[in-house]
Each structure stands twice: as structure tokens, then as C-alpha cells.
């Protein structure tokens, strides 16, 4: 299992809490593993929940019309990197 950076761990905790992922701890989310279509079983509704949680926590919006969403949401590491580049809080 790969080591999470502090920013990735914070995001993993946010995902576990906001999505009510039962039986999954933040340290169990592989930073490079796909967020969707992988072991977490996340779907498009979860993407909306993630976007809302990120908006509340980090002060910027993940827009559904962004052409980069496939890359941004590809993994915990990719989403964390995007947040670090755009966060307001």
C-alpha cells in the first residue's frame, strides 16, 4: 500500500466521511487507484457528493462541464493535486 501525503490523507478522510464509505478507512484508499469503477464502487452520484464536499472544504467548485474531469477524478492523487492547485481555504 502506497503512503499518502498529508493532503491526500485529508482528502481521503473527507471522501470516507462525506460518502459514508462503510468498512473503508482513509488509509485503505490507494492514491493511484481509480476512484470510479474500482474497489470503492463509486458512481456519478458520488462524484456530485465529492464535488460538494470539496467546494465546502476547499472553497472552489469542481464544475461538471470541465473537460479535465476525467483526469481530475481519475484517482485520489490526481484529485488531491487539483485541489492543492486551486484551493482557497
N, C-alpha and C positions, 0 to 999 in steps of 0.2 A: 504494500500500500504506500502510495506516494505521500510525502509530507505536505501539509497545507501551509501556505503562508498565512500570516495573521489576517490579511484582508480576505483570503479565501475561506478561512475558518469562520470569520464573522459572517460572510455571505452564506456559508453552509448552515450556520445556526439560524439565520434568517429564513432560509428555504425550509428547513425542518420545522420551524415554528409556524411560519405562515401557511405552509401546505399541510400541516398536521401529518407529517410522514411518520406513521406508527412503525416502531421497530427499527427505525433508521436514526443513527446518531450522526452528528456533523462530521466526525472523523471517518465515517463509513462511505462518504461521498468521494469517489476518486476525482481528483482535479481535472484529469484529461478525458474521463469517461463521458459519453454523450448524456446530456440531461434528458433528452427526449428519445424514446424508442429504445432505451436501455433498461438497466436493472431498477431504476427508480419508478418506472411506469408512468412518467409524467405525460400529460396531454395538453391540448390547446387551452383548456380552461386553466390549467396550472400555469401556463405562460402568462395569462392575464393576471393571475394572482401574484406571480413573481413581479410582473411589471408594476403592479400597485404597491407591493411591499418595497420595491426598490425606490419608487417615487417618494414614498413616505419617509424612508430611512435616509436616502442619499440626496434628495432634493432636486432630482431631474427625472424627466419622463422617458421611458422606453416606448417609442412610437411604433404602432403596428404597421405603418407604411414605410418603415426604414428598410432599404434594400439590403442592409447589412445584418438583419435579424438572424438569418440562418447561421452566420458566423458568430454573432454576439451570443446567441443561445446554444452554441454547439457544445459547450462544456462549462463546468464551474470556473475553470481557469480563464476561459475566454470572457465570460460574463463579468468576473471579478476585474479583469484588466480593463474592460469597457467602463465599469463603474469607477475605477480609480482615475481614469482619464476625464470623466465627466461629472464627478460628484461635486455637490455644492456644500453638503454638510460633512 
